[in-house]
Amino acid sequence: MNGQLLQALRRMGNSVLRQVRSSQAIFVYDKRYARSVSGVPMDPLRAERVLAFLREERLIGRPDLTQPKPVTLRRLLEVHSSDYLDSLQTPATLTGILGVEVTAAQLEEVLDLQRLMVGGTVQATRMALRSGRIGVNLGGGFHHATPERGMGFCVFNDIAVSITRLRSKGYDRPVMVIDLDMHDGNGTRAAFADDSSVYTFSLHHSAWDDAAAVADTSIALGPGVTGDLLLETLRRELPAILGMHRPELVIYVAGSDAAHDDRLGDWQLTDAGMLARDQFVIETLRAQRPAPSIAVVLGGGYGDRAWRYSARFFGWLVSGRVVEPPGQTEAVLRRFRRFTRQFEGTELAAETNRPGWDLTEEELLGSVGRTALEERVLGHYTKHGIELMLERFGILTQIRALGFPGPTLEIVPGRGAAPTVRLLADSGPAPALMELKVARSRRVVPGLEMLFVEWLLLQNPRATFSPDHPQLPGQDRPGLGMLREIYGWLIVLCETLHLDGIAFVPSHYYMAALGRRLLTFLDPAAQARFEAMYDALGRLSLAEASHALETGRIRDAKTGERLKWQPSVMVVPVSPKLRSLLESPEYGERSAAERERIEVRLEPEDDSITPE
């Protein structure tokens, strides 16, 4: 049987497989994808969050996963010039590409991460062609890297490397790259500028260069693009190009930076608009005859919500139905709970300098002493245990991604009070990134044992206040943006130690407003007052709302009296007992009665009175 006939039969068999298994995909992932590059605004846990959602929803299993191998230098040289690859030995080159300082010590780590993700795209295309399933790399999409230079966080062009590798192995069929990242796929276009067998299709905000290509559609849609405009353009352009080029392999760059809440993007695609975009691409490709093999890469997506768009897309891809990802707080809790189940109970309470990590607390009493046990966090967790949780939960990974590559943890004894957990940017006198003092308490809620947060500080000592992130009352430095993760961790601690919930007293309005979806005031009257204030202030930013309170713009509509923030205990219910207390008819009736009594109004700014 000659080679051409064999290739034709394989293509026919893959087409049949795609029809039979049209909703299935195989995912490429490695836990090393979570390596962070300090300061680059991508969520290092993006791939892990997507994978956790798919597995927890039982949409995929172990047979649907495969691991990548780092791409070889030989494959990189098939796309990138040797002079460019030589230049990557200099940290300054990577600093220019990533937009953040890369030290000599970080250089190899950056290159290893990108080479691994390039290998992931190679694996995704390989699996797509071999199995008839859609190959998904939970990374990659480095479409800005040209043969001669890297840019826009992209060191190597994984798409170009994957296609060139196939060509070197004799794959001569038409290929198409559909790039719907909000940013221009300029590097891929440059790599195939003279190759008519590879069609590059990119819809983006603005062009990154004006270089022509022989097989290319490059459309700059400008800022503020909505889902309707993007779909209208796709419907007008994509089917005709597919009919003309007739690709047998398509690589889809499904960038999440087109979403309305992306940190770096300025397009306005809603959750539904993002999914409609992805569905249109896949359904249009499946309608082709013969249906092409499909590989998907994540592309851009900045901030801790980017994963949800990919998760929703892939959930539909493998199940044929829309499976909504959990909210951010619930996703954090699911993830932490999954890792907590993997811990041995004594692993978190053991001393790191003792070989017997399987000893019970009673057995440890004789060797570490009663005082040492009393200095443990919540009477249970050692420094080692706390650090192990922060590492496995990904909290330290996120800290490193913020530009703190060597955070250090210390436990400061409380001298008769609760010890303080302190996370430092580095060893030495640098300001703390986090300070946390928590204790068990039976006084907050009679009959229940609570985890009481006596003190919590989260701050970024290298960030500065700006018009977008102004200073809030009580802040010396901008926050870390990790309040959700810290409270998720504390909730899991409550569940592990069988505590009834978390309690703390917010000293400022914005603290209660930030946690309003999670926390409830223990006093029904305080809850009613807060809800009345929130109704009046909810349309303002947190900074504006805080300023309005401080300047006397919140008043009792009946008496005209200026209202001030009144600190009161807020709780996160964990146990059924506490939850039933807050959901009881008595609590609801008291809160509703107080809410009826209170009427709050927001005065115009020019009528405000500055307090003495």
C-alpha positions in Angstrom: 0.0 0.0 0.0 1.6 3.3 -1.1 2.0 6.3 1.3 -0.6 8.5 -0.4 -3.3 5.8 -0.2 -2.4 5.2 3.5 -2.7 8.9 4.3 -6.1 9.1 2.5 -7.4 6.1 4.5 -6.2 7.6 7.7 -7.9 10.9 7.0 -11.1 9.1 6.1 -10.9 7.1 9.3 -10.3 10.2 11.4 -13.2 11.9 9.8 -15.5 9.0 10.7 -14.1 9.0 14.3 -14.9 12.7 14.6 -18.5 12.1 13.6 -18.9 9.3 16.1 -17.0 11.0 18.9 -17.7 14.6 18.0 -18.1 15.9 21.5 -14.8 14.4 22.9 -11.5 16.0 23.4 -8.1 15.1 24.8 -6.3 17.5 27.1 -2.6 18.2 27.4 -1.5 19.3 30.8 1.5 19.2 33.2 1.6 20.4 36.8 4.6 22.4 35.8 2.3 24.7 33.9 1.7 26.4 37.2 5.2 27.8 37.3 4.9 31.5 37.5 6.9 34.3 35.9 7.0 37.1 38.5 5.1 40.1 37.4 3.5 38.7 34.3 -0.3 39.3 34.7 -1.4 35.8 33.8 -3.0 33.5 36.4 -0.4 30.7 37.0 -3.2 28.4 38.1 -5.4 28.9 35.0 -4.8 25.5 33.5 -5.2 23.8 36.9 -8.5 25.6 37.6 -9.9 24.5 34.2 -8.8 20.9 34.7 -10.2 20.8 38.2 -13.6 21.9 37.0 -13.7 19.3 34.2 -12.7 16.5 36.5 -15.0 17.6 39.4 -18.0 17.8 37.0 -17.0 14.3 35.8 -16.7 15.5 32.2 -13.3 14.0 31.7 -11.3 11.1 33.2 -7.7 9.9 33.2 -7.9 8.6 29.6 -8.7 12.1 28.5 -5.4 13.5 29.7 -1.9 13.4 28.3 1.4 15.0 29.3 3.6 17.0 27.1 7.4 16.8 26.7 9.5 20.0 26.3 10.1 20.9 22.7 13.6 20.1 21.5 16.0 22.8 20.3 16.0 21.1 16.9 12.3 21.9 16.5 12.7 25.4 17.7 15.4 26.0 15.1 13.0 24.9 12.4 11.1 28.2 13.1 13.3 30.6 15.0 16.7 31.9 13.9 19.8 30.7 15.7 20.8 34.4 16.4 17.5 34.9 18.2 17.8 31.7 20.2 21.3 32.7 21.1 20.0 36.1 22.4 17.8 34.3 24.9 20.9 33.5 27.0 20.8 37.2 28.0 18.2 38.1 30.7 17.7 41.5 29.1 16.2 39.8 26.0 13.6 38.0 28.2 13.0 41.2 30.1 12.0 42.9 26.9 9.7 40.1 25.9 7.9 39.7 29.2 7.8 43.4 30.2 9.1 42.5 33.7 12.7 42.1 35.0 14.1 38.6 34.5 17.2 37.8 36.5 19.9 35.4 35.5 18.6 33.0 38.1 15.1 33.1 36.5 16.2 32.8 32.9 16.2 29.0 32.7 12.9 28.7 34.5 11.2 31.1 32.0 12.6 29.2 29.0 11.8 25.8 30.5 8.1 26.8 31.1 7.6 28.1 27.5 9.4 25.1 26.0 7.1 22.8 28.0 4.0 24.6 26.8 5.3 24.6 23.2 5.6 20.8 23.6 2.0 20.8 24.8 0.8 22.3 21.5 3.0 19.8 19.6 1.2 17.0 21.6 -2.2 18.5 21.0 -1.8 18.6 17.2 -0.3 15.1 17.3 -3.3 13.7 19.3 -5.8 15.5 17.1 -4.4 13.9 13.9 -3.9 10.5 15.5 -7.1 10.0 17.5 -9.8 12.0 15.7 -10.5 13.9 18.9 -10.0 17.6 19.5 -6.5 18.1 21.1 -6.5 20.8 23.7 -3.3 22.3 25.2 -4.2 23.9 28.5 -1.5 26.5 27.8 0.3 27.9 24.7 -1.0 30.3 22.1 2.3 32.2 21.9 1.3 33.9 18.7 3.4 37.1 19.0 6.8 35.4 18.7 8.2 35.8 15.2 11.1 33.8 13.7 13.5 36.6 14.7 12.2 38.0 18.0 9.8 37.4 20.9 7.3 39.9 22.2 4.0 40.2 24.2 4.9 37.5 26.7 5.7 35.1 23.9 9.3 33.7 23.6 8.6 30.8 21.2 5.8 30.4 18.7 4.2 27.1 19.6 1.7 27.2 16.8 4.4 27.7 14.1 6.7 25.0 15.7 3.9 22.5 15.7 3.0 23.1 12.1 6.6 23.1 11.0 7.2 19.8 12.8 4.4 18.2 10.9 5.8 19.4 7.6 9.2 18.0 8.5 7.5 14.6 9.0 5.8 14.7 5.6 2.4 16.1 6.5 1.6 18.2 3.4 -2.1 18.9 3.8 -3.6 22.5 4.1 -3.5 24.0 7.6 -5.4 26.9 9.0 -4.8 29.0 12.2 -8.0 30.7 13.5 -6.8 33.3 16.0 -9.5 35.0 18.1 -7.3 36.3 20.8 -8.0 40.0 21.2 -4.4 40.7 20.2 -3.0 40.3 16.7 -1.5 36.9 15.8 1.4 38.7 14.1 4.1 36.2 14.9 2.3 33.3 13.3 1.5 35.3 10.2 5.2 36.3 9.9 6.3 32.6 10.2 4.1 31.6 7.3 4.1 34.8 5.3 5.4 33.0 2.1 3.6 29.7 2.7 0.3 29.5 0.9 -0.5 26.1 2.5 -0.9 27.7 5.9 -3.8 30.2 6.1 -3.7 32.5 9.1 -7.0 34.1 10.1 -6.9 36.7 12.9 -9.6 39.0 14.3 -8.1 41.4 16.8 -8.1 44.9 18.3 -5.3 46.4 16.2 -2.5 45.1 13.9 0.9 44.7 15.5 2.6 45.1 12.1 1.7 45.7 8.5 3.6 42.8 6.9 1.7 41.0 4.2 1.2 37.2 3.9 0.2 35.2 0.9 -2.6 33.3 2.7 -4.0 35.6 5.4 -7.1 37.4 6.7 -6.2 40.0 9.3 -9.0 42.2 10.5 -8.6 45.0 13.1 -11.9 45.6 14.8 -10.8 48.3 17.2 -11.8 48.8 20.9 -15.0 48.0 22.6 -15.9 45.0 20.4 -19.1 43.2 21.5 -20.1 39.6 20.9 -22.6 40.6 18.2 -19.9 42.4 16.2 -17.4 39.6 16.5 -20.0 36.9 15.5 -21.2 39.0 12.6 -17.6 39.3 11.3 -17.0 35.6 11.9 -20.2 34.6 10.0 -19.3 36.8 7.1 -15.6 35.8 6.8 -14.9 32.4 8.2 -17.1 29.9 6.2 -16.0 31.3 2.8 -12.3 31.1 3.7 -12.7 27.5 5.0 -14.5 26.6 1.7 -11.7 28.1 -0.3 -8.7 26.8 1.7 -10.2 23.4 2.8 -7.8 22.8 5.7 -7.4 19.3 7.1 -5.9 20.6 10.3 -7.0 23.7 12.2 -5.3 25.2 15.3 -7.7 27.5 17.2 -6.3 30.2 19.5 -9.2 30.6 21.9 -8.0 33.7 23.8 -10.0 34.7 26.8 -8.7 38.3 26.7 -11.7 39.2 24.6 -13.9 39.0 27.7 -15.4 42.1 29.3 -13.6 41.7 32.6 -10.1 40.9 31.3 -7.4 42.9 33.0 -5.6 43.9 29.9 -8.3 43.7 27.2 -10.8 46.4 26.2 -13.4 44.2 24.4 -16.8 43.7 25.8 -17.7 40.0 25.2 -20.1 38.7 27.9 -19.9 35.2 29.3 -22.6 34.2 26.7 -20.8 36.0 23.9 -17.5 34.2 24.6 -19.2 30.8 24.5 -21.1 31.7 21.4 -17.8 32.6 19.7 -16.2 29.3 20.6 -19.3 27.3 19.6 -19.5 29.0 16.2 -15.9 28.1 15.4 -16.2 24.5 16.4 -19.6 23.9 14.8 -18.5 25.6 11.6 -15.4 23.3 11.5 -17.5 20.2 12.2 -19.8 21.1 9.4 -16.9 20.9 6.8 -16.6 17.9 4.6 -14.3 16.3 5.3 -14.2 17.7 8.9 -10.7 18.9 9.8 -8.6 17.7 12.7 -8.8 20.4 15.4 -6.3 21.5 18.1 -7.0 24.3 20.6 -4.6 26.5 22.6 -5.6 28.9 25.4 -3.9 32.1 24.1 -4.3 35.3 26.1 -6.4 35.8 29.2 -5.4 38.0 32.2 -6.7 38.0 35.7 -8.1 35.2 37.9 -11.4 35.0 36.0 -9.9 34.1 32.6 -10.1 30.3 33.4 -13.9 30.4 33.5 -14.3 31.2 29.8 -12.0 28.2 28.8 -13.8 26.0 31.4 -17.2 26.8 30.0 -16.1 26.2 26.4 -14.4 22.9 27.2 -17.3 21.7 29.3 -19.6 22.2 26.3 -17.0 20.7 24.0 -16.9 17.4 25.7 -20.5 17.1 26.9 -22.6 18.9 24.3 -24.3 21.0 27.0 -23.4 24.2 28.8 -22.0 23.4 32.2 -21.6 26.6 34.3 -18.3 26.8 36.2 -18.7 27.6 39.9 -18.3 31.2 41.2 -14.9 32.3 42.2 -15.3 31.7 45.9 -16.8 28.2 45.3 -14.1 27.3 42.9 -11.4 28.3 45.5 -13.2 26.2 48.1 -13.5 23.2 45.8 -9.8 23.4 45.0 -8.7 23.7 48.6 -11.0 20.9 49.8 -9.6 18.6 47.1 -6.0 19.3 48.3 -7.0 19.0 52.0 -8.3 15.5 51.4 -4.8 14.6 50.3 -3.2 15.7 53.5 -2.5 13.3 56.3 -3.8 14.9 59.5 -0.5 14.8 61.3 1.5 16.0 58.3 0.3 19.6 59.0 1.0 19.3 62.7 4.4 17.8 62.6 7.7 19.4 63.3 9.9 19.6 60.2 13.1 18.7 62.2 11.6 15.5 63.5 11.5 12.3 61.4 8.3 10.9 63.0 5.7 12.9 61.1 3.2 10.1 61.8 3.3 10.7 65.5 0.1 11.7 67.2 -0.3 15.0 69.1 -0.2 13.2 72.4 3.0 11.4 71.5 4.5 14.7 70.4 3.8 16.3 73.8 6.7 14.6 75.4 9.2 15.6 72.6 8.1 19.1 71.6 6.7 20.3 74.9 3.4 21.8 75.9 4.5 25.4 75.2 5.4 24.6 71.5 2.0 23.1 71.0 0.3 26.1 72.5 2.2 28.3 70.0 0.8 26.4 67.1 -1.7 28.2 64.9 -5.2 27.3 66.3 -3.4 25.0 68.6 -2.7 22.5 65.8 -0.7 23.8 62.8 3.1 24.2 62.8 5.0 26.6 60.5 5.7 23.6 58.3 2.0 22.7 58.1 1.0 26.3 57.3 3.6 26.6 54.6 2.7 23.3 53.1 -1.0 24.3 52.8 -0.1 27.7 51.3 2.1 26.0 48.7 -0.3 23.2 47.8 -3.3 25.5 47.7 -1.4 27.7 45.2 -1.4 30.8 47.3 2.4 31.0 47.3 2.3 30.4 43.5 0.1 33.5 43.1 2.3 35.5 45.4 5.3 34.7 43.2 3.3 35.7 40.2 2.8 39.1 41.7 6.6 39.6 41.6 7.7 38.1 44.9 9.8 35.1 43.9 11.0 34.1 47.4 8.3 34.7 50.0 9.2 33.5 53.5 6.9 32.4 56.3 7.3 33.0 60.0 5.1 32.2 63.0 5.5 34.9 65.7 4.6 33.5 69.2 1.7 35.4 70.9 3.1 35.3 74.4 -0.2 34.1 75.9 -2.3 35.2 72.9 -2.7 33.7 69.5 0.5 33.5 67.3 0.7 35.6 64.2 1.3 34.1 60.8 3.5 36.5 58.8 4.4 36.1 55.1 7.3 38.3 54.1 8.3 39.3 50.6 11.8 38.0 51.4 13.9 37.4 54.5 14.9 40.5 56.3 13.1 43.7 57.3 10.9 43.9 54.2 7.2 44.8 54.9 4.9 41.9 55.3 2.7 40.7 52.5 0.3 39.0 54.9 -0.2 39.1 58.6 -2.9 36.8 60.1 -3.8 36.3 63.8 -6.6 33.8 64.4 -7.9 32.1 67.5 -10.6 29.7 68.5 -13.4 31.4 70.4 -16.6 30.2 72.1 -17.6 33.7 73.2 -18.7 35.1 69.8 -21.7 32.8 69.3 -22.9 31.1 72.5 -22.8 27.3 72.2 -20.6 27.4 69.1 -16.8 27.4 68.5 -15.7 29.9 66.0 -12.5 30.8 64.2 -12.1 34.4 65.2 -9.9 36.6 62.9 -8.3 39.0 65.3 -6.1 40.7 62.6 -5.7 40.3 58.9 -3.4 42.4 56.7 -2.9 41.8 53.0 -0.8 44.3 51.2 1.5 44.7 48.2 4.5 46.8 49.3 5.7 47.2 45.7 2.4 48.5 44.3 1.3 52.1 44.3 -2.2 53.7 44.6 -3.7 54.9 41.4 -7.0 56.4 40.1 -8.1 52.9 39.3 -7.0 51.6 42.7 -7.2 54.5 45.2 -6.3 54.4 48.8 -9.0 53.1 51.1 -9.4 53.9 54.8 -6.9 52.0 56.9 -4.7 51.2 54.0 -1.0 52.1 54.0 -0.3 50.1 50.8 -2.5 48.6 48.0 -3.9 45.1 48.7 -2.8 41.8 47.3 -6.1 41.0 45.6 -6.2 37.7 47.4 -8.9 38.1 50.0 -11.0 35.4 48.4 -8.2 32.8 48.6 -7.4 33.6 52.2 -11.0 33.3 53.3 -11.3 30.1 51.3 -8.3 28.8 53.2 -9.8 29.8 56.5 -13.1 28.0 55.7 -11.2 24.8 54.9 -9.4 25.2 58.3 -12.8 25.4 60.0 -14.1 22.3 58.2 -10.9 20.4 59.1 -11.0 21.4 62.8 -14.8 21.1 63.0 -15.3 24.7 63.9 -18.7 26.3 63.2 -17.5 29.3 61.2 -15.4 32.3 60.8 -16.0 35.6 62.7 -14.4 39.0 62.4 -15.3 42.7 62.9 -14.9 44.9 59.8 -13.6 48.2 60.9 -14.6 49.9 57.6 -17.6 49.7 55.3 -15.6 48.5 52.3 -14.4 45.4 54.2 -18.1 44.3 54.7 -18.9 45.3 51.1 -16.1 43.1 49.7 -17.3 40.1 51.6 -21.0 40.6 51.4 -21.6 37.5 49.2 -19.8 35.3 51.8 -20.3 37.0 55.2 -23.4 37.9 57.2 -23.7 40.2 60.2 -24.4 38.1 63.3 -26.8 40.8 64.6 -29.9 41.1 62.4 -30.1 44.8 63.0 -26.5 45.3 61.9 -27.3 43.3 58.7 -30.3 45.5 58.0 -28.2 48.7 58.5 -25.5 47.4 56.2 -28.0 46.4 53.5 -29.6 49.9 53.7 -26.2 51.5 53.3 -25.2 49.2 50.5 -28.5 50.0 48.6 -27.6 53.7 48.8 -23.9 53.3 48.1 -23.8 50.2 45.8 -23.6 52.2 42.6 -20.4 53.9 43.8 -16.9 52.4 43.8 -15.5 51.2 47.2 -13.4 54.3 47.4 -16.3 56.7 46.5 -18.5 54.9 49.0 -15.9 55.2 51.8 -15.5 58.9 51.0 -19.2 59.4 51.1 -19.5 57.9 54.5 -16.5 59.9 55.9 -17.9 63.2 54.5 -21.4 62.7 55.9 -23.2 62.1 52.7 -25.1 59.1 54.1 -28.0 60.3 56.2 -31.1 58.9 57.8 -33.9 59.9 55.4 -36.4 60.5 58.3 -34.2 62.4 60.8 -31.5 63.8 58.6 -28.9 62.5 60.9 -25.5 61.7 59.5 -24.8 57.9 59.6 -21.4 56.5 60.5 -20.0 53.1 60.1 -20.7 50.9 63.2 -18.4 47.9 63.5 -20.2 44.7 64.3 -19.4 40.9 64.1 -19.7 39.3 60.7 -19.6 35.6 60.2 -19.1 33.0 57.5 -21.2 30.0 58.5 -19.5 26.6 58.0 -21.5 24.2 60.3 -25.2 23.4 59.8 -25.8 24.9 63.3 -24.6 28.3 62.5 -26.1 28.2 59.0 -29.5 27.4 60.5 -29.2 30.2 63.0 -28.7 32.8 60.2 -31.5 31.2 58.1 -33.9 31.0 61.0 -37.3 32.7 60.8 -36.4 34.7 64.0 -33.2 36.2 62.3 -35.1 36.9 59.1 -38.0 38.6 60.9 -35.7 40.8 63.0 -33.6 41.8 60.0 -36.7 42.6 57.9 -38.3 44.6 60.7 -35.2 46.7 61.1 -34.8 47.1 57.4 -38.4 48.5 57.2 -37.5 51.0 59.9 -34.3 52.3 58.2 -34.4 54.6 55.3 -31.0 55.8 54.0 -30.3 58.4 51.4 -27.1 59.5 49.7 -26.7 63.3 49.6 -25.2 65.0 46.5 -21.5 65.5 46.8 -21.7 69.3 47.0 -24.1 69.1 50.0 -21.6 67.0 52.0 -20.3 68.1 55.3 -16.7 67.4 56.2 -16.5 66.0 59.7 -14.4 67.8 62.2 
